[in-house]
């Protein structure tokens, strides 16, 4: 009898628990799981919204890798990942270390200066950056002019347009700096004191203590940065709309154009699944490089 009572109590608790989480389960199935599975099915179909989807197998995937604009968008995005992400990471870590230095004055103001751009709305930041990058009246070219350098037409140049976007990434890296500052505070001061007693200078301490113990923080910021680059849409859409000559056509922008400009939903769904696989591969490589799960001490 006691066992039956215990079982009935457990069943009641299980039913109560399921009842409480059922709104979340329903929301997950309807708003997350169903769209994911639908996009997988649509990626195997020719689907133009106005007509029912027609199953065509892997034809969308085959056509994507024969699409020069898709390959251009992929190469542009990988350019920002390969060159932009390391530059942003190095700058953010450097600024965090300098602003953590107790010997420097006004470090609080220094931190605020780099965090403020992250508070600017995306549309406003994009419009400001268009003005900053103007070839004749922009601030960047004016500053270059003071040292005798004639600046390029940043956003109108096939060669300089992607570096202009990397500069925008640098301008808005305040969130990463704050996270690195939090990571630096977790490093015991005793390690630096022991290293200084052994004669280690600032560079040696940075390479032997700071960077290794920031490994998990670098991994987190690196993963979020890579995902953010692959999802980057608003800035290139507002600033260049993929031009000039598709030099700033990023992956998410081309996916949006296929889905909502050309109404090629099946094609866009295939792009989404390829994006998932590419992002997953890059994240796994980052986990391997930074030895995720291994002790830092």
C-alpha positions as CSV (number, residue, x, y, z in Angstrom):
1,X,0.0,0.0,0.0
2,X,2.8,2.4,0.9
3,X,4.5,1.7,-2.4
4,X,1.3,2.5,-4.3
5,X,0.8,5.7,-2.3
6,X,4.4,6.7,-3.1
7,X,3.9,6.0,-6.8
8,X,0.6,7.9,-6.9
9,X,2.3,10.9,-5.2
10,X,5.2,10.8,-7.7
11,X,2.7,10.6,-10.6
12,X,0.8,13.6,-9.2
13,X,4.1,15.5,-8.9
14,X,5.1,14.5,-12.4
15,X,1.7,15.6,-13.8
16,X,1.9,18.9,-11.9
17,X,5.4,19.5,-13.1
18,X,4.4,18.8,-16.7
19,X,1.3,21.0,-16.3
20,X,3.5,24.0,-15.2
21,X,6.1,23.5,-18.0
22,X,3.5,22.8,-20.7
23,X,3.3,26.5,-21.8
24,X,7.0,26.5,-22.4
25,X,6.8,23.1,-24.2
26,X,4.0,24.3,-26.4
27,X,5.9,27.5,-27.2
28,X,9.1,25.6,-28.0
29,X,7.2,23.2,-30.3
30,X,5.2,25.9,-32.1
31,X,7.8,28.7,-32.3
32,X,11.1,26.9,-32.4
33,X,11.0,23.2,-33.3
34,X,8.3,23.5,-36.0
35,X,10.1,26.4,-37.8
36,X,13.4,24.4,-37.7
37,X,11.9,21.3,-39.1
38,X,9.9,23.3,-41.7
39,X,13.0,25.1,-42.9
40,X,14.8,21.7,-43.3
41,X,11.9,20.5,-45.4
42,X,11.7,23.8,-47.4
43,X,15.4,23.6,-48.1
44,X,14.7,20.5,-50.1
45,X,11.9,22.2,-52.0
46,X,11.3,24.9,-54.6
47,X,9.2,27.2,-52.5
48,X,8.3,30.7,-53.6
49,X,5.6,31.5,-51.0
50,X,2.8,32.2,-53.5
51,X,2.9,28.6,-54.6
52,X,2.9,25.3,-52.7
53,X,6.4,23.8,-52.1
54,X,7.6,21.3,-54.6
55,X,10.1,18.7,-53.4
56,X,13.4,18.8,-55.5
57,X,15.8,17.0,-53.1
58,X,19.3,18.5,-52.8
59,X,18.9,20.8,-55.9
60,X,19.0,24.0,-53.8
61,X,22.3,23.0,-52.2
62,X,23.8,22.1,-55.6
63,X,22.6,25.5,-57.1
64,X,24.0,27.4,-54.1
65,X,27.6,26.2,-54.7
66,X,27.2,27.3,-58.4
67,X,25.9,30.7,-57.4
68,X,28.7,33.3,-57.7
69,X,26.9,35.7,-55.4
70,X,26.5,33.1,-52.7
71,X,30.2,32.2,-52.9
72,X,31.0,35.9,-52.8
73,X,28.8,36.4,-49.7
74,X,30.4,33.4,-48.1
75,X,34.0,34.6,-48.8
76,X,33.1,38.2,-47.6
77,X,31.8,36.8,-44.3
78,X,34.8,34.5,-43.8
79,X,37.1,37.5,-44.5
80,X,35.5,39.3,-41.5
81,X,35.8,36.1,-39.4
82,X,39.5,35.4,-40.4
83,X,40.8,39.0,-40.2
84,X,38.2,41.0,-38.3
85,X,37.6,38.6,-35.3
86,X,41.3,38.3,-34.4
87,X,41.9,42.1,-34.7
88,X,38.8,42.8,-32.5
89,X,39.9,40.2,-30.0
90,X,43.5,41.5,-29.7
91,X,42.3,45.1,-29.4
92,X,39.6,44.3,-26.8
93,X,42.1,42.3,-24.6
94,X,44.7,45.0,-24.9
95,X,42.2,47.7,-23.8
96,X,41.0,45.6,-21.0
97,X,44.5,44.9,-19.7
98,X,45.4,48.6,-20.0
99,X,42.3,49.8,-18.2
100,X,42.9,47.2,-15.5
101,X,46.3,48.6,-14.9
102,X,46.2,50.4,-11.5
103,X,49.2,52.6,-12.4
104,X,47.2,54.4,-15.2
105,X,44.9,57.3,-14.3
106,X,41.3,57.9,-15.4
107,X,40.8,54.2,-16.3
108,X,37.1,54.6,-15.5
109,X,36.6,57.3,-18.2
110,X,38.7,55.1,-20.5
111,X,36.3,52.2,-20.1
112,X,33.2,54.4,-20.6
113,X,34.6,55.8,-23.8
114,X,34.8,52.3,-25.3
115,X,31.5,51.2,-23.9
116,X,29.3,54.1,-25.1
117,X,29.3,53.1,-28.8
118,X,27.6,49.8,-27.8
119,X,24.6,51.9,-26.5
120,X,24.0,53.6,-29.8
121,X,21.1,52.1,-31.8
122,X,22.2,50.1,-34.8
123,X,20.5,52.3,-37.4
124,X,22.0,55.4,-35.8
125,X,25.4,53.8,-35.6
126,X,25.2,52.8,-39.3
127,X,24.3,56.3,-40.4
128,X,27.0,57.8,-38.2
129,X,29.5,55.5,-39.8
130,X,28.5,56.4,-43.3
131,X,29.3,60.0,-42.4
132,X,32.6,59.1,-40.6
133,X,33.7,57.1,-43.7
134,X,32.9,59.9,-46.3
135,X,35.9,60.2,-48.7
136,X,35.9,64.1,-48.6
137,X,34.3,65.2,-45.4
138,X,34.6,62.1,-43.2
139,X,36.6,62.2,-39.9
140,X,38.8,59.2,-40.8
141,X,40.1,60.8,-44.0
142,X,40.5,64.1,-42.3
143,X,42.7,62.6,-39.7
144,X,44.7,60.8,-42.3
145,X,45.1,64.1,-44.2
146,X,46.8,65.6,-41.2
147,X,49.6,63.1,-41.6
148,X,49.8,63.5,-45.3
149,X,47.8,60.4,-46.3
150,X,45.0,60.7,-48.9
151,X,42.3,58.4,-47.6
152,X,40.2,56.2,-49.9
153,X,36.5,56.2,-50.6
154,X,36.0,53.6,-47.9
155,X,32.5,52.4,-48.5
156,X,32.6,53.0,-52.3
157,X,35.8,51.0,-52.7
158,X,35.8,47.3,-53.5
159,X,39.1,46.9,-51.6
160,X,38.5,49.1,-48.6
161,X,34.8,48.4,-47.9
162,X,35.5,45.3,-45.8
163,X,38.2,47.0,-43.8
164,X,35.7,49.8,-43.1
165,X,33.4,47.2,-41.6
166,X,36.2,45.8,-39.5
167,X,36.8,49.4,-38.2
168,X,33.1,49.5,-37.3
169,X,33.5,46.2,-35.4
170,X,36.4,47.7,-33.5
171,X,34.3,50.8,-32.6
172,X,31.6,48.6,-31.1
173,X,33.7,46.1,-29.2
174,X,32.8,47.6,-25.8
175,X,30.8,44.6,-24.6
176,X,33.8,42.3,-25.2
177,X,36.0,44.7,-23.2
178,X,33.7,44.6,-20.2
179,X,33.7,40.7,-20.3
180,X,37.5,40.6,-20.5
181,X,37.6,43.0,-17.6
182,X,35.5,40.6,-15.6
183,X,37.7,37.7,-16.6
184,X,40.8,39.7,-15.5
185,X,39.4,40.2,-12.1
186,X,39.2,36.4,-11.6
187,X,43.0,36.1,-12.0
188,X,44.7,36.1,-8.5
189,X,47.1,38.9,-7.9
190,X,49.4,36.5,-6.1
191,X,50.3,35.0,-9.5
192,X,51.5,38.3,-10.8
193,X,53.4,39.0,-7.5
194,X,55.2,35.6,-7.7
195,X,56.1,36.2,-11.4
196,X,57.5,39.7,-10.6
197,X,59.6,38.3,-7.8
198,X,61.0,35.8,-10.4
199,X,61.9,38.7,-12.6
200,X,59.1,38.4,-15.1
201,X,58.2,41.7,-16.9
202,X,54.8,42.9,-18.2
203,X,55.1,41.0,-21.5
204,X,56.1,37.8,-19.9
205,X,53.3,38.0,-17.3
206,X,50.8,38.7,-20.1
207,X,51.8,35.8,-22.2
208,X,52.4,33.3,-19.3
209,X,49.6,34.3,-16.9
210,X,47.0,36.6,-18.4
211,X,46.3,35.0,-21.7
212,X,46.3,31.4,-20.5
213,X,43.9,32.2,-17.7
214,X,41.7,34.2,-20.0
215,X,41.3,31.2,-22.2
216,X,37.6,30.5,-21.4
217,X,36.7,34.2,-21.6
218,X,38.4,34.5,-25.0
219,X,36.6,31.3,-26.2
220,X,33.2,32.8,-25.1
221,X,33.8,36.1,-26.8
222,X,35.3,34.4,-29.8
223,X,32.3,32.2,-30.3
224,X,29.8,35.0,-29.8
225,X,31.8,37.2,-32.2
226,X,31.9,34.6,-34.9
227,X,28.1,33.9,-34.6
228,X,27.5,37.7,-34.6
229,X,29.5,38.1,-37.8
230,X,27.5,35.4,-39.6
231,X,24.3,37.0,-38.4
232,X,25.4,40.6,-39.3
233,X,22.7,42.1,-41.4
234,X,21.5,45.6,-40.4
235,X,24.8,47.4,-40.8
236,X,25.7,46.2,-44.3
237,X,22.0,46.6,-45.4
238,X,21.9,50.2,-44.3
239,X,25.4,51.3,-45.2
240,X,26.0,49.6,-48.5
241,X,23.2,47.1,-49.3
242,X,26.0,44.7,-50.3
243,X,27.8,47.0,-52.7
244,X,30.0,48.1,-54.3
245,X,30.1,45.1,-56.7
246,X,28.9,42.7,-53.9
247,X,32.1,43.5,-51.9
248,X,30.1,43.8,-48.7
249,X,27.4,41.2,-49.5
250,X,27.4,39.3,-46.3
251,X,25.8,35.9,-45.7
252,X,22.8,37.0,-43.7
253,X,22.1,39.9,-46.1
254,X,22.1,37.6,-49.2
255,X,19.9,35.1,-47.2
256,X,17.4,37.9,-46.5
257,X,17.4,39.0,-50.2
258,X,16.6,35.5,-51.3
259,X,13.9,35.1,-48.8
260,X,12.1,38.4,-48.8
261,X,13.2,40.2,-52.0
262,X,13.3,37.3,-54.5
263,X,10.8,35.1,-52.4
264,X,13.0,32.0,-52.9
265,X,12.2,30.6,-49.5
266,X,13.5,27.1,-50.3
267,X,16.8,28.6,-51.5
268,X,17.1,30.8,-48.4
269,X,16.3,27.8,-46.1
270,X,19.2,25.8,-47.7
271,X,21.4,28.8,-47.0
272,X,20.3,28.8,-43.4
273,X,21.2,25.1,-42.9
274,X,24.6,25.6,-44.6
275,X,25.2,28.6,-42.3
276,X,24.4,26.3,-39.3
277,X,26.9,23.7,-40.4
278,X,29.6,26.3,-41.1
279,X,29.1,28.0,-37.7
280,X,29.1,24.6,-35.9
281,X,32.4,23.7,-37.6
282,X,34.0,27.0,-36.6
283,X,32.8,26.7,-33.1
284,X,34.1,23.2,-32.8
285,X,37.5,24.3,-34.1
286,X,37.5,27.1,-31.5
287,X,36.7,24.6,-28.7
288,X,39.6,22.5,-29.8
289,X,42.0,25.3,-30.1
290,X,41.2,26.8,-26.7
291,X,41.0,23.3,-25.1
292,X,37.4,23.7,-23.8
293,X,36.7,21.7,-20.6
294,X,40.4,21.5,-19.5
295,X,41.5,23.1,-16.3
296,X,43.1,26.6,-16.6
297,X,45.2,26.2,-13.5
